[in-house]
């Protein structure tokens, strides 16, 4: 059993975990017809429950998994998985119906009901059920109330509420102005602009994957891998001093991994060219600046002329550039994560003279 625990800890190392999560999402989308079958989904669910029960036999896993703060995150993972499966299941069924010349199931429901009393009664019953659940929950799972705040003593690790753990994880790879302001702002503006950028009526009012392949795939990657997974990582895998720990590792407060984080300028001038870093900030950071300019301003027009020329033709220049800017900003997170994990790269552009770091 220890070999299995070691293997799970290996899978939960940052590079492997993120790679496996991304590949798993691609495979799940590719084989969605098979995975959305109720028997297959039920088998996966039962396997995860059996694995979770076995994992709780480990003292280290149990100490982290049963913390009152962390128990709801387990529920979050299962609820996200269930509703993602449910939506994809309905999309697969509708796609099969439309491929056979039929119409979506949503188009057949012509019966209308009144908001009052039908819908309000359903909502009232759900409200009572959730209140009863929370009441029982509060009896058996004590609220994680601690001693009064002490400015001289900080918890280790100091974690934000679960809904901010994704942002806290991003702060490892970006400066606060990027991780706490720009990227969350782009998430909001991207969701607002989505219906204005893609104005096709396909997929509106009914579940379908084939009518929205690219949009749904990007959304699932951004939501499941770049947000929900970061919450899970921040909850269960980030321990004292914000170090990575496997699910079955002991959270050793004295763990000090040997990391020598370097900036891109140091990597190029010192490691590659073997010379001193220039004193002038522009000459020092010119390589990182060129990389950022290439990434933001050169890649979109090149793709518009090659692989994405049909998308550019359908959207037009303005909507295409808005879409590509948001996509590139989203992809900057996994790029920066991999650069940190593999090369210990801290900043691509580091200009502390003007408090500007990327």
Buried (B, 14 or more C-beta within 10 A) or exposed (E): EEEEBEEBBEEBBBEEBBBEBBEEBEEBBEEBBEBBEEEBBEEEBEEEEEEBEEBEEBEBBEEBBEEEEBBBBBEBBEEBBEEBBEBBBBBBBBBEBBEEEEEBEEEEEEEEEEEEEEEEEEEEEEEEEEEEEEEEBEEEEEEEEEEEEEEEEEEEBEBEEBEBBBBBBBBEBBBEEBBBEBBBEBBEBBEEBBEEBBEEEEBEEBBBBBBBEEBBBBBBBBBBBBBBBBBBBBBBBBBBBBBBBBBBBEBEEEBEEEEEEBBBBBBBBBEEEEEEBEEEBEEBBBBBBEBBEEBBEEEBBEBBEEEBEEBBEEBEEEBBBBBBBBBBBBBBBBEBBBBBBEEEBBBBBBBEEEEBBB
